[in-house]
Amino acid sequence: MTRIATVLGLLAVLGLPAPGMAGDFSYRWGQVTYDLADIETDDGDGFGFSGSFEVTPDIFVQGAYRFWDMDSGLDADAWEVSVGYRRGLDSRTDVYGTFGLGSVQFGLRIGPFLLGTDVDYWALRGGVRYWLQEKVEVGGTAGIVAYDPGDTEFELGVNGQYYFTPRLSGFASYTVNDAVSVLSAGARFYF
């Protein structure tokens, strides 16, 4: 996985020719993913739902919810809400920044309820989106995640999309910091 992340990052940095760009970057989407999560000493898998909505052409809001079944027998739920600002550098490259608030909850699931403990956090991230070629977009993120009480982590992420149509893409990402790493694959729907 590290090799794939390195190659995607290098391709984005090198600025390889991208014939026939697919158009402007959209921040209006919904996404469903299957996740493999590693939270400190526990592994698990589950699903995630997230979305983004443009408030203005340059300002957007995002939300995400994930739930995982961990190998220890505990479950984990995570949510985050963020606001972001984007700026196009050229027809192939967008940069953006987000500020978000979130929580990760661990415990035993009893019906629809998760009984246990939770860890709240805030996150400040920057990212880049790049059209590698007509139907392929790659990107990367870097940021700081500050968990309560007082644990701050540096976070890195890479992602890629293949556009089957202008409104539907296959999506994969890998995000890692010292506390959590998540490998995701799924579908993103643009509206």
N, CA, C and O of each residue as an XYZ file, in Angstrom:
764
protein
N       0.822     -1.192      0.000
C       0.000      0.000      0.000
C       0.863      1.251      0.000
O       0.509      2.250     -0.625
N       1.993      1.204      0.696
C       2.874      2.363      0.744
C       3.386      2.709     -0.646
O       3.522      3.887     -0.977
N       3.669      1.708     -1.460
C       4.151      1.960     -2.819
C       3.092      2.662     -3.653
O       3.409      3.587     -4.401
N       1.833      2.236     -3.535
C       0.750      2.878     -4.294
C       0.621      4.330     -3.880
O       0.507      5.206     -4.737
N       0.636      4.607     -2.575
C       0.529      5.977     -2.081
C       1.680      6.830     -2.594
O       1.477      7.980     -2.983
N       2.886      6.271     -2.597
C       4.057      7.010     -3.077
C       3.935      7.331     -4.555
O       4.225      8.453     -4.972
N       3.508      6.361     -5.354
C       3.361      6.582     -6.798
C       2.298      7.636     -7.077
O       2.523      8.535     -7.886
N       1.138      7.541     -6.418
C       0.087      8.548     -6.630
C       0.576      9.940     -6.253
O       0.322     10.907     -6.971
N       1.276     10.042     -5.129
C       1.795     11.347     -4.705
C       2.802     11.909     -5.693
O       2.761     13.094     -6.023
N       3.708     11.059     -6.167
C       4.707     11.514     -7.132
C       4.077     11.949     -8.441
O       4.489     12.954     -9.022
N       3.090     11.213     -8.913
C       2.427     11.591    -10.163
C       1.736     12.948    -10.036
O       1.775     13.761    -10.960
N       1.110     13.183     -8.899
C       0.451     14.471     -8.697
C       1.459     15.610     -8.646
O       1.207     16.684     -9.192
N       2.601     15.385     -7.995
C       3.621     16.423     -7.876
C       4.307     16.693     -9.212
O       4.611     17.842     -9.534
N       4.548     15.657     -9.979
C       5.254     15.818    -11.249
C       4.457     16.601    -12.285
O       5.041     17.184    -13.199
N       3.152     16.623    -12.160
C       2.341     17.364    -13.112
C       2.392     16.763    -14.509
O       2.543     17.491    -15.490
N       2.270     15.458    -14.610
C       2.298     14.806    -15.913
C       1.168     15.321    -16.795
O       0.123     15.714    -16.276
N       1.347     15.330    -18.120
C       0.316     15.827    -19.008
C      -1.013     15.133    -18.781
O      -1.074     13.927    -18.540
N      -2.050     15.900    -18.862
C      -3.381     15.350    -18.650
C      -4.262     15.722    -19.834
O      -4.902     16.774    -19.808
N      -4.313     14.898    -20.865
C      -5.080     15.236    -22.039
C      -6.570     15.235    -21.761
O      -7.083     14.335    -21.096
N      -7.275     16.253    -22.275
C      -8.724     16.295    -22.194
C      -9.275     16.265    -20.789
O      -9.897     15.279    -20.394
N      -9.066     17.313    -20.027
C      -9.549     17.369    -18.663
C     -11.056     17.177    -18.611
O     -11.776     17.585    -19.522
N     -11.523     16.556    -17.544
C     -12.943     16.263    -17.405
C     -13.749     17.488    -16.982
O     -14.976     17.407    -16.938
N     -13.125     18.598    -16.675
C     -13.868     19.808    -16.315
C     -13.520     20.303    -14.931
O     -12.533     19.878    -14.329
N     -14.346     21.210    -14.434
C     -14.127     21.797    -13.116
C     -14.254     20.755    -12.019
O     -14.916     19.730    -12.183
N     -13.607     21.037    -10.902
C     -13.737     20.174     -9.732
C     -15.043     20.491     -9.027
O     -15.367     21.659     -8.813
N     -15.781     19.477     -8.672
C     -17.046     19.659     -7.972
C     -16.876     19.317     -6.496
O     -16.188     18.359     -6.144
N     -17.507     20.104     -5.648
C     -17.541     19.839     -4.220
C     -18.980     19.552     -3.788
O     -19.368     19.816     -2.650
N     -19.757     19.006     -4.719
C     -21.137     18.585     -4.458
C     -21.220     17.090     -4.750
O     -21.379     16.683     -5.900
N     -21.110     16.273     -3.697
C     -21.112     14.837     -3.900
C     -21.583     14.094     -2.651
O     -21.586     14.636     -1.546
N     -21.975     12.854     -2.856
C     -22.256     11.896     -1.800
C     -21.399     10.669     -2.064
O     -21.103     10.353     -3.216
N     -20.999      9.976     -1.007
C     -20.048      8.874     -1.165
C     -20.386      7.745     -0.198
O     -20.773      7.988      0.945
N     -20.238      6.516     -0.667
C     -20.387      5.316      0.156
C     -19.087      4.539      0.044
O     -18.596      4.318     -1.063
N     -18.513      4.117      1.183
C     -17.236      3.399      1.155
C     -17.280      2.154      2.041
O     -18.044      2.066      3.002
N     -16.439      1.215      1.680
C     -16.098      0.097      2.555
C     -14.733      0.437      3.143
O     -13.806      0.767      2.403
N     -14.601      0.359      4.469
C     -13.389      0.796      5.162
C     -12.692     -0.366      5.867
O     -13.337     -1.255      6.423
N     -11.371     -0.337      5.830
C     -10.538     -1.160      6.710
C      -9.867     -0.183      7.669
O      -9.110      0.687      7.240
N     -10.139     -0.321      8.960
C      -9.656      0.637      9.955
C      -8.678     -0.018     10.908
O      -8.838     -1.180     11.283
N      -7.657      0.744     11.297
C      -6.679      0.323     12.291
C      -6.611      1.440     13.328
O      -6.051      2.506     13.072
N      -7.184      1.182     14.493
C      -7.219      2.180     15.564
C      -6.282      1.710     16.663
O      -6.623      0.823     17.446
N      -5.091      2.314     16.715
C      -4.025      1.956     17.646
C      -3.768      0.453     17.608
O      -3.104     -0.006     16.678
N      -4.255     -0.342     18.564
C      -3.930     -1.774     18.599
C      -5.082     -2.665     18.133
O      -5.011     -3.883     18.298
N      -6.126     -2.098     17.564
C      -7.306     -2.859     17.164
C      -7.607     -2.628     15.680
O      -7.529     -1.500     15.193
N      -7.946     -3.687     14.981
C      -8.318     -3.591     13.568
C      -9.800     -3.860     13.412
O     -10.429     -4.486     14.264
N     -10.349     -3.374     12.305
C     -11.754     -3.636     12.031
C     -12.120     -3.234     10.624
O     -11.289     -2.738      9.863
N     -13.381     -3.456     10.290
C     -13.886     -3.030      8.994
C     -15.320     -2.566      9.148
O     -15.972     -2.824     10.160
N     -15.798     -1.874      8.122
C     -17.157     -1.358      8.171
C     -17.424     -0.465      6.984
O     -16.774     -0.573      5.944
N     -18.387      0.415      7.152
C     -18.835      1.259      6.051
C     -18.805      2.732      6.451
O     -18.864      3.080      7.630
N     -18.712      3.573      5.446
C     -18.721      5.008      5.662
C     -19.642      5.700      4.686
O     -19.807      5.256      3.550
N     -20.237      6.783      5.127
C     -21.091      7.626      4.306
C     -20.617      9.062      4.487
O     -20.442      9.521      5.616
N     -20.412      9.763      3.393
C     -19.970     11.154      3.504
C     -20.531     11.956      2.354
O     -20.987     11.410      1.350
N     -20.488     13.271      2.525
C     -20.996     14.152      1.491
C     -20.393     15.534      1.595
O     -19.824     15.917      2.618
N     -20.532     16.267      0.514
C     -20.018     17.628      0.434
C     -21.031     18.478     -0.314
O     -21.667     18.008     -1.257
N     -21.183     19.726      0.105
C     -22.134     20.635     -0.522
C     -21.493     22.012     -0.660
O     -20.921     22.533      0.298
N     -21.589     22.600     -1.847
C     -21.044     23.944     -2.085
C     -22.012     25.002     -1.573
O     -23.174     25.041     -1.978
N     -21.529     25.854     -0.685
C     -22.310     26.982     -0.186
C     -22.185     28.142     -1.174
O     -23.173     28.803     -1.494
N     -20.964     28.382     -1.654
C     -20.663     29.328     -2.723
C     -19.708     28.592     -3.664
O     -19.327     27.461     -3.360
N     -19.309     29.180     -4.785
C     -18.351     28.471     -5.646
C     -17.025     28.124     -4.966
O     -16.332     27.212     -5.418
N     -16.656     28.828     -3.892
C     -15.380     28.572     -3.229
C     -15.491     28.018     -1.811
O     -14.486     27.572     -1.258
N     -16.673     28.030     -1.205
C     -16.857     27.571      0.173
C     -17.773     26.344      0.161
O     -18.795     26.323     -0.525
N     -17.389     25.332      0.927
C     -18.180     24.108      0.982
C     -18.230     23.581      2.410
O     -17.392     23.927      3.243
N     -19.219     22.743      2.678
C     -19.336     22.044      3.955
C     -19.334     20.543      3.664
O     -19.819     20.094      2.625
N     -18.776     19.777      4.609
C     -18.709     18.333      4.439
C     -19.117     17.646      5.727
O     -18.963     18.190      6.821
N     -19.636     16.454      5.579
C     -19.972     15.631      6.730
C     -19.642     14.183      6.430
O     -19.706     13.746      5.281
N     -19.287     13.437      7.473
C     -18.947     12.025      7.301
C     -19.375     11.242      8.534
O     -19.292     11.727      9.662
N     -19.835     10.018      8.292
C     -20.166      9.086      9.367
C     -19.643      7.706      8.966
O     -19.876      7.252      7.846
N     -18.938      7.045      9.880
C     -18.398      5.706      9.639
C     -18.713      4.819     10.835
O     -18.736      5.286     11.974
N     -18.954      3.545     10.572
C     -19.128      2.585     11.661
C     -18.342      1.328     11.322
O     -18.385      0.824     10.199
N     -17.622      0.837     12.327
C     -16.709     -0.285     12.144
C     -16.933     -1.345     13.215
O     -17.213     -1.026     14.370
N     -16.808     -2.608     12.818
C     -16.772     -3.736     13.745
C     -15.299     -4.063     13.976
O     -14.589     -4.436     13.042
N     -14.844     -3.925     15.210
C     -13.434     -4.128     15.522
C     -13.176     -5.580     15.927
O     -14.071     -6.262     16.427
N     -11.950     -6.044     15.707
C     -11.577     -7.424     16.015
C     -11.685     -7.751     17.502
O     -11.875     -8.911     17.866
N     -11.567     -6.755     18.353
C     -11.645     -6.971     19.801
C     -13.057     -7.285     20.270
O     -13.255     -7.658     21.426
N     -14.044     -7.137     19.384
C     -15.432     -7.320     19.783
C     -16.137     -6.010     20.059
O     -17.364     -5.971     20.155
N     -15.368     -4.929     20.187
C     -15.963     -3.607     20.354
C     -16.327     -3.042     18.985
O     -15.833     -3.515     17.961
N     -17.173     -2.055     18.970
C     -17.515     -1.340     17.757
C     -16.977      0.076     17.867
O     -16.692      0.565     18.960
N     -16.843      0.724     16.729
C     -16.411      2.122     16.706
C     -17.273      2.881     15.710
O     -17.523      2.407     14.602
N     -17.717      4.040     16.104
C     -18.434      4.974     15.235
C     -17.625      6.254     15.176
O     -17.073      6.690     16.187
N     -17.552      6.857     14.006
C     -16.818      8.119     13.864
C     -17.648      9.066     13.007
O     -18.240      8.659     12.007
N     -17.684     10.317     13.404
C     -18.344     11.341     12.589
C     -17.483     12.585     12.570
O     -16.684     12.822     13.476
N     -17.660     13.379     11.521
C     -16.949     14.657     11.406
C     -17.773     15.610     10.550
O     -18.378     15.203      9.557
N     -17.791     16.866     10.939
C     -18.412     17.947     10.166
C     -17.337     19.000      9.954
O     -16.648     19.388     10.898
N     -17.189     19.468      8.708
C     -16.139     20.447      8.426
C     -16.626     21.501      7.439
O     -17.601     21.307      6.713
N     -15.923     22.604      7.439
C     -16.155     23.675      6.475
C     -14.837     23.887      5.733
O     -13.760     23.775      6.319
N     -14.933     24.193      4.438
C     -13.717     24.314      3.648
C     -13.747     25.453      2.661
O     -14.801     26.005      2.346
N     -12.568     25.795      2.179
C     -12.392     26.820      1.154
C     -11.500     26.241      0.062
O     -10.471     25.635      0.362
N     -11.884     26.421     -1.207
C     -11.119     25.899     -2.330
C     -10.704     27.021     -3.271
O     -11.340     28.073     -3.344
N      -9.615     26.761     -3.988
C      -9.127     27.725     -4.977
C      -8.528     26.934     -6.128
O      -7.699     26.050     -5.915
N      -8.944     27.250     -7.344
C      -8.371     26.614     -8.520
C      -7.047     27.269     -8.880
O      -6.971     28.491     -9.003
N      -6.004     26.463     -9.050
C      -4.713     26.991     -9.470
C      -4.629     27.085    -10.987
O      -4.081     28.045    -11.529
N      -5.174     26.087    -11.664
C      -5.275     26.077    -13.121
C      -6.381     25.092    -13.480
O      -7.097     24.621    -12.597
N      -6.531     24.774    -14.774
C      -7.637     23.906    -15.187
C      -7.488     22.470    -14.693
O      -8.446     21.700    -14.763
N      -6.316     22.093    -14.197
C      -6.084     20.723    -13.736
C      -5.884     20.601    -12.239
O      -5.849     19.484    -11.723
N      -5.751     21.713    -11.517
C      -5.338     21.634    -10.119
C      -6.195     22.528     -9.234
O      -6.400     23.705     -9.528
N      -6.686     21.953     -8.157
C      -7.411     22.667     -7.112
C      -6.667     22.451     -5.796
O      -6.147     21.365     -5.541
N      -6.619     23.491     -4.962
C      -6.139     23.351     -3.594
C      -7.276     23.756     -2.667
O      -8.128     24.567     -3.030
N      -7.279     23.185     -1.467
C      -8.358     23.497     -0.527
C      -7.859     23.311      0.906
O      -6.844     22.661      1.158
N      -8.597     23.895      1.814
C      -8.342     23.725      3.235
C      -9.651     23.501      3.955
O     -10.678     24.041      3.546
N      -9.638     22.711      5.029
C     -10.841     22.461      5.814
C     -10.538     22.563      7.302
O      -9.418     22.314      7.746
N     -11.561     22.934      8.057
C     -11.523     22.880      9.511
C     -12.718     22.055      9.943
O     -13.851     22.358      9.569
N     -12.475     21.004     10.734
C     -13.567     20.128     11.128
C     -13.561     19.779     12.599
O     -12.539     19.860     13.280
N     -14.732     19.390     13.068
C     -14.930     18.875     14.420
C     -15.491     17.471     14.298
O     -16.321     17.201     13.430
N     -15.035     16.567     15.177
C     -15.516     15.200     15.076
C     -15.375     14.442     16.370
O     -14.933     14.978     17.386
N     -15.766     13.165     16.313
C     -15.711     12.299     17.472
C     -15.575     10.855     17.010
O     -16.138     10.466     15.987
N     -14.831     10.069     17.764
C     -14.743      8.624     17.561
C     -15.241      7.987     18.852
O     -14.738      8.292     19.933
N     -16.234      7.097     18.738
C     -16.829      6.444     19.894
C     -16.514      4.955     19.845
O     -16.598      4.335     18.785
N     -16.154      4.382     20.987
C     -15.826      2.963     21.106
C     -16.743      2.336     22.136
O     -17.049      2.959     23.153
N     -17.186      1.112     21.888
C     -17.988      0.442     22.893
C     -18.710     -0.770     22.363
O     -18.409     -1.274     21.282
N     -19.675     -1.233     23.148
C     -20.524     -2.356     22.782
C     -21.810     -1.814     22.184
O     -22.406     -0.879     22.718
N     -22.237     -2.405     21.071
C     -23.471     -1.978     20.428
C     -24.630     -2.797     20.996
O     -24.615     -4.028     20.970
N     -25.615     -2.097     21.499
C     -26.837     -2.727     21.996
C     -27.983     -2.086     21.216
O     -28.381     -0.952     21.483
N     -28.502     -2.835     20.249
C     -29.509     -2.280     19.344
C     -28.880     -1.142     18.551
O     -27.786     -1.300     18.011
N     -29.553     -0.001     18.473
C     -28.980      1.121     17.730
C     -27.996      1.969     18.544
O     -27.448      2.945     18.031
N     -27.770      1.598     19.819
C     -26.952      2.412     20.710
C     -25.545      1.835     20.855
O     -25.351      0.620     20.864
N     -24.578      2.731     20.967
C     -23.188      2.344     21.207
C     -22.820      2.839     22.601
O     -22.707      4.044     22.829
N     -22.632      1.893     23.543
C     -22.344      2.237     24.929
C     -20.858      2.084     25.175
O     -20.305      1.001     24.983
N     -20.207      3.151     25.595
C     -18.771      3.097     25.839
C     -18.194      4.478     26.057
O     -18.754      5.289     26.795
N     -17.078      4.737     25.413
C     -16.377      6.004     25.587
C     -16.195      6.682     24.233
O     -16.279      6.034     23.190
N     -15.948      7.969     24.257
C     -15.714      8.683     22.998
C     -14.528      9.620     23.143
O     -14.184     10.066     24.237
N     -13.911      9.904     21.990
C     -12.775     10.813     21.912
C     -13.135     11.894     20.902
O     -13.339     11.601     19.724
N     -13.212     13.129     21.352
C     -13.525     14.249     20.472
C     -12.241     14.818     19.882
O     -11.162     14.650     20.451
N     -12.361     15.494     18.735
C     -11.184     16.077     18.110
C     -11.578     17.253     17.219
O     -12.744     17.427     16.865
N     -10.577     18.047     16.873
C     -10.704     19.031     15.795
C      -9.589     18.737     14.810
O      -8.546     18.193     15.173
N      -9.823     19.105     13.556
C      -8.848     18.789     12.510
C      -8.703     19.974     11.563
O      -9.692     20.584     11.157
N      -7.467     20.288     11.219
C      -7.139     21.325     10.242
C      -6.345     20.641      9.135
O      -5.260     20.111      9.375
N      -6.905     20.655      7.897
C      -6.285     19.925      6.791
C      -6.162     20.807      5.556
O      -6.944     21.736      5.355
N      -5.171     20.500      4.741
C      -5.014     21.103      3.426
C      -4.903     19.983      2.411
O      -4.424     18.893      2.724
N      -5.351     20.257      1.188
C      -5.315     19.202      0.185
C      -5.166     19.745     -1.217
O      -5.288     20.945     -1.465
N      -4.899     18.826     -2.127
C      -4.788     19.150     -3.541
C      -5.558     18.091     -4.325
O      -5.525     16.907     -3.987
N      -6.254     18.532     -5.381
C      -6.916     17.641     -6.337
C      -6.304     17.925     -7.702
O      -6.084     19.081     -8.063
N      -6.029     16.860     -8.461
C      -5.319     17.017     -9.723
C      -5.873     16.051    -10.766
O      -6.008     14.856    -10.502
N      -6.191     16.569    -11.946
C      -6.614     15.720    -13.064
C      -5.362     15.106    -13.677
O      -4.581     15.798    -14.329
N      -5.175     13.813    -13.467
C      -4.040     13.103    -14.032
C      -4.259     12.849    -15.524
O      -3.331     12.960    -16.325
N      -5.486     12.509    -15.881
C      -5.917     12.394    -17.266
C      -7.422     12.554    -17.292
O      -8.035     12.832    -16.261
N      -8.028     12.383    -18.463
C      -9.437     12.753    -18.633
C     -10.366     12.165    -17.575
O     -11.222     12.885    -17.061
N     -10.232     10.909    -17.237
C     -11.150     10.268    -16.299
C     -10.505      9.904    -14.970
O     -11.113      9.203    -14.161
N      -9.291     10.368    -14.735
C      -8.571      9.990    -13.518
C      -8.168     11.241    -12.738
O      -7.481     12.126    -13.248
N      -8.618     11.280    -11.486
C      -8.245     12.362    -10.570
C      -7.470     11.757     -9.409
O      -7.852     10.707     -8.892
N      -6.388     12.402     -8.991
C      -5.626     11.986     -7.819
C      -5.528     13.168     -6.859
O      -5.720     14.319     -7.250
N      -5.230     12.868     -5.618
C      -5.122     13.947     -4.651
C      -4.364     13.522     -3.417
O      -4.028     12.352     -3.235
N      -4.105     14.501     -2.576
C      -3.421     14.242     -1.326
C      -3.836     15.256     -0.285
O      -4.278     16.355     -0.617
N      -3.693     14.884      0.982
C      -4.013     15.773      2.088
C      -2.915     15.697      3.138
O      -2.203     14.699      3.248
N      -2.795     16.760      3.898
C      -1.924     16.799      5.056
C      -2.616     17.663      6.099
O      -3.281     18.642      5.758
N      -2.462     17.308      7.352
C      -3.132     18.099      8.363
C      -2.731     17.732      9.766
O      -1.855     16.900     10.004
N      -3.412     18.390     10.692
C      -3.212     18.186     12.125
C      -4.547     17.781     12.721
O      -5.567     18.423     12.469
N      -4.541     16.713     13.514
C      -5.733     16.267     14.230
C      -5.407     16.340     15.713
O      -4.463     15.702     16.178
N      -6.185     17.114     16.452
C      -5.955     17.296     17.889
C      -7.066     16.594     18.663
O      -8.205     17.058     18.698
N      -6.714     15.464     19.286
C      -7.668     14.677     20.065
C      -7.730     15.216     21.489
O      -6.735     15.701     22.028
N      -8.916     15.122     22.089
C      -9.107     15.513     23.478
C      -8.885     14.267     24.327
O      -9.562     13.275     24.059
N      -8.032     14.223     25.291
C      -7.336     15.325     25.939
C      -5.876     15.452     25.487
O      -5.047     14.609     25.833
N      -5.569     16.459     24.746
C      -4.209     16.892     24.487
C      -3.313     16.067     23.590
O      -2.101     16.279     23.612
N      -3.825     15.147     22.807
C      -2.993     14.340     21.918
C      -3.140     14.875     20.496
O      -4.228     14.812     19.923
N      -2.062     15.399     19.925
C      -2.095     15.977     18.586
C      -1.283     15.115     17.629
O      -0.145     14.747     17.920
N      -1.884     14.798     16.481
C      -1.261     13.919     15.494
C      -1.146     14.630     14.151
O      -2.016     15.424     13.792
N      -0.079     14.351     13.410
C       0.069     14.805     12.029
C      -0.537     13.723     11.138
O      -0.285     12.535     11.339
N      -1.332     14.133     10.162
C      -2.068     13.191      9.319
C      -1.708     13.380      7.850
O      -1.542     14.508      7.385
N      -1.587     12.269      7.120
C      -1.355     12.289      5.682
C      -2.385     11.403      4.997
O      -2.822     10.397      5.556
N      -2.771     11.787      3.777
C      -3.708     10.972      3.021
C      -3.478     11.086      1.531
O      -3.017     12.118      1.043
N      -3.800     10.026      0.808
C      -3.778     10.027     -0.653
C      -5.103      9.444     -1.126
O      -5.729      8.648     -0.426
N      -5.518      9.848     -2.318
C      -6.762      9.316     -2.861
C      -6.733      9.354     -4.376
O      -5.909     10.039     -4.981
N      -7.628      8.620     -4.965
C      -7.764      8.599     -6.409
C      -9.184      8.260     -6.799
O      -9.905      7.581     -6.069
N      -9.577      8.756     -7.986
C     -10.909      8.485     -8.508
C     -10.825      8.153     -9.984
O     -10.013      8.716    -10.719
N     -11.668      7.240    -10.404
C     -11.853      6.974    -11.822
C     -13.307      7.300    -12.136
O     -14.215      6.741    -11.520
N     -13.536      8.202    -13.092
C     -14.878      8.655    -13.439
C     -15.475      7.736    -14.505
O     -15.026      7.735    -15.651
N     -16.484      6.960    -14.124
C     -17.208      6.135    -15.084
C     -18.093      7.012    -15.965
O     -18.209      6.783    -17.169
N     -18.712      8.017    -15.353
C     -19.490      9.052    -16.033
C     -19.157     10.362    -15.321
O     -18.491     10.336    -14.286
N     -19.605     11.515    -15.848
C     -19.342     12.759    -15.113
C     -19.972     12.796    -13.721
O     -19.551     13.595    -12.884
N     -20.967     11.953    -13.455
C     -21.653     11.964    -12.160
C     -21.332     10.781    -11.255
O     -21.783     10.749    -10.111
N     -20.560      9.805    -11.742
C     -20.265      8.615    -10.951
C     -18.795      8.257    -11.075
O     -18.257      8.145    -12.176
N     -18.151      8.079     -9.919
C     -16.743      7.664     -9.924
C     -16.512      6.565     -8.907
O     -17.231      6.457     -7.914
N     -15.496      5.749     -9.167
C     -14.977      4.826     -8.172
C     -13.910      5.562     -7.382
O     -13.131      6.322     -7.959
N     -13.859      5.355     -6.085
C     -13.020      6.165     -5.200
C     -12.226      5.252     -4.276
O     -12.765      4.276     -3.755
N     -10.941      5.562     -4.066
C     -10.118      4.855     -3.081
C      -9.259      5.876     -2.352
O      -8.795      6.849     -2.948
N      -9.049      5.649     -1.058
C      -8.210      6.567     -0.278
C      -7.509      5.812      0.844
O      -7.943      4.743      1.273
N      -6.421      6.399      1.299
C      -5.700      5.888      2.465
C      -5.281      7.087      3.302
O      -4.609      7.994      2.811
N      -5.684      7.083      4.569
C      -5.364      8.165      5.489
C      -4.721      7.568      6.734
O      -5.167      6.543      7.248
N      -3.662      8.229      7.210
C      -2.942      7.673      8.362
C      -2.436      8.782      9.280
O      -1.958      9.822      8.826
N      -2.555      8.529     10.594
C      -1.824      9.282     11.612
C      -1.416      8.270     12.682
O      -1.663      7.077     12.504
N      -0.814      8.691     13.764
C      -0.326      7.743     14.765
C      -1.445      6.989     15.471
O      -1.215      5.893     15.982
N      -2.651      7.550     15.511
C      -3.748      6.920     16.237
C      -4.648      6.068     15.345
O      -5.143      5.032     15.788
N      -4.870      6.486     14.094
C      -5.857      5.840     13.231
C      -5.333      5.782     11.806
O      -4.734      6.740     11.319
N      -5.559      4.655     11.137
C      -5.353      4.608      9.689
C      -6.577      3.945      9.068
O      -7.129      2.991      9.616
N      -6.993      4.470      7.908
C      -8.198      3.968      7.254
C      -7.934      3.837      5.762
O      -7.517      4.792      5.105
N      -8.183      2.640      5.235
C      -8.144      2.365      3.809
C      -9.584      2.230      3.356
O     -10.326      1.409      3.895
N      -9.992      3.022      2.376
C     -11.395      3.050      1.927
C     -11.483      2.849      0.434
O     -10.595      3.268     -0.310
N     -12.554      2.207     -0.011
C     -12.879      2.086     -1.427
C     -14.385      2.155     -1.571
O     -15.124      1.594     -0.762
N     -14.842      2.856     -2.620
C     -16.287      2.970     -2.778
C     -16.667      3.748     -4.005
O     -15.899      3.861     -4.960
N     -17.875      4.285     -3.962
C     -18.424      5.038     -5.092
C     -18.786      6.446     -4.641
O     -19.273      6.655     -3.531
N     -18.538      7.401     -5.524
C     -18.893      8.794     -5.260
C     -19.866      9.243     -6.340
O     -19.637      9.025     -7.530
N     -20.960      9.877     -5.909
C     -22.007     10.342     -6.792
C     -22.030     11.862     -6.762
O     -22.191     12.458     -5.696
N     -21.872     12.496     -7.917
C     -21.879     13.961     -8.023
C     -23.277     14.438     -8.374
O     -23.988     13.789     -9.141
N     -23.669     15.571     -7.812
C     -24.983     16.148     -8.120
C     -24.861     17.623     -8.413
O     -25.862     18.281     -8.693
